[in-house]
Amino acid sequence: MRIPLHLTLVLLSVASCRSNTQPPDPPDPPDPPDPAECTVQVTRGTPLRLLARPEYDNTVRDLLADTTGPAKDFPREPLAHLLDNDTSLNQVSPDYVSRYLEAAEALSVDAVTNRKSLIVPCSTGDAACGQQFLQSFGRKAFRRPLTADETASLTTLFTTTLAAADFDTAVQYSLQVMLQSPQFLYRDESAVAVVPVPTVTLSGYELATRLSYFLWASTPDEELLNAAETGALDTQEGLAAQARRMLDDPRAIDGMLRFFSLWLNFGGIQTTEKDVGTFPQFSRPLAQAWKTSLELYVRDVLSHEGTLPGLLSSSVLFTNDSMSMYGPAAPSSAFVRNEMPGSTRAGLLVQPAFLAFKSLPDGSSPVRRGIFVLDQLLCEPPPPPPAGVPITPPAPSTSATTRDRFTDHSTDPACNACHKIINPVGFTFEHYDGMGLWRDTENGKPLDVTGAIVASRELSLIGPLVDVNDLSAKLAKSPRVHACVSKELYRFALGRQLTEADECTTTRLADRFFKSGGSFKDLFLGIVESDAFRMNANPEMTP
């Protein structure tokens, strides 16, 4: 049964490369601010943040013990440089509204039928028990106590339905309403100011919500809500104490993986396509296995080394029976953790999933692999090709190596300027074919896997490279790489594009991250402790 429309609380309406023959000279960047002396500026925040699909699924899992993943049927979020939580892009459409309605109906029926005792804290089945349910579940679903107006509206709905039907139907209808309300679907981080001050600290409940979705990708637990209620989150020290507790919880690995799954584009890996004529080993189950293998790899690094250098150097490889060509034979579809001897599988950049995904359907791709390093690890993406310049890769060959083909292809004056920077990084990967399998020769010819970092704002990175392991070792020690990754995580935490006002904060985070040895837990904690995480600029005083 559907709730009469006049009773619902759904208020969703609130809701180029230069065409010359010389490599481009990167502009001289301004000197970064001294992290010890720069002045932190707080910018306008993100008052209403729509739950992304993984956040929705995790939230109903933790509220209702539902593991069906209903958000798989929701529209996909627009991406901003691979991240799905940019508030300027992630907005409700009519299709969202219908999907939310369908999910709320199914979730409420299932919860009342199978797990009523989980959500209803009493058993009398009367109006008083209904009031207890509304207050307790409402606090969890809205991530704060109900307001007087919300209590009145929900009570009217509950008592009207109780009189017309029965207690279970009243609970079901109330659940439907709460699961469709903006208070549930949006994270409210408005931080209202009662006096004209430049910055406003988020309330305890707003901070609890922001913290939980950042560290756990889900709704706050009871301890965090209680900390918000008692004022324990009102100080930087109190917020940090809760953050440390949450980072020590196993759920923190799941929360961290949400960022890595976007940053490394796990979703794209499982949809990778290959030409089976060139790569007869390829299958759709193998593509899914690549994705699972990489996810397990990242999870393993976070659980053990827990550092950026560890991510770029760990010798662990997860394989199952469909991935036995990459390592020791696995007996079944279950994944096995392997410590790989030697240096052929050391680090993120030589994981089969990464190598296969950053390749072409019929071969490897120095360009795709090189651009990943420049863009995702150095935050120095090459500009897009000029309009009208063909970007078709060179045709496969049965005689030439990939390096030879791409070198010849890149001599076009319109392409050469950028490819002189991209290709030398990508050539270091050439021991790995388009499936991510090791090879010593190609078309009977020995492989040249030397390369170089030709241009970077970190001058110490510029120079020749022996192979991809040399590349990974350089990147693991680079302050620039630490700064790039910390900036991406900071952008993810705030759910918005960064501005000049963020420069001091990102500089301090990069410095802290590097000095910690690249500890991801320390980086997450540093973001939580930052003024930008705890405060918003007062919109009443911001142009």
Buried (B, 14 or more C-beta within 10 A) or exposed (E): EEBEEEBBBBEBEEEEBBBEEEBBEEEEEEEBBEBEEBEBBBBBBBBBBBBBBBBBBBBBBBBBEBEBBBBEEBEEBEBBBBBBBBBEBBEBEEEBBEBBBEBBBBBBBBBBEEEBEEBBEBEEBEBEBBBEBBBBBBBBBBBBBBEEEBBEBBBEBBBBBBEEEEBBBBBBBBBBBBBBBBBBBBBBBBBBBEEEEEBBBBBBBBBBBBBBBBBBBBBBBEEBBEBBBEEBBBEBEBBBBBBEBBBEBEBBBBBBBBBBBBBBBBBEBBEBEBBEEBBEEBEEEBBBBBBBBBBBBBBBBBEEBBBBBBBBBBBBBBBBBBBEBBBEEBEEEEBBEBEBEEBBBBBBBBBBBBBBBBBBBBBBBBBBBBBBBBBBBBBBEBEEBBEEBEEEBBEBEEEBBBBBBBBEBBEEEBBBBBBBBBBBBBBBBBBBBBBBBEEEEBEEEEBEBBBBBBBBBBEEBEEEBEBBBBBBBBBBBBBBBBBBBBBBBBBBBBBBBBEEBBBBBBBBBBBBBBEBBBBBBBBBBBBBBBBBBBBBBBBEEEE
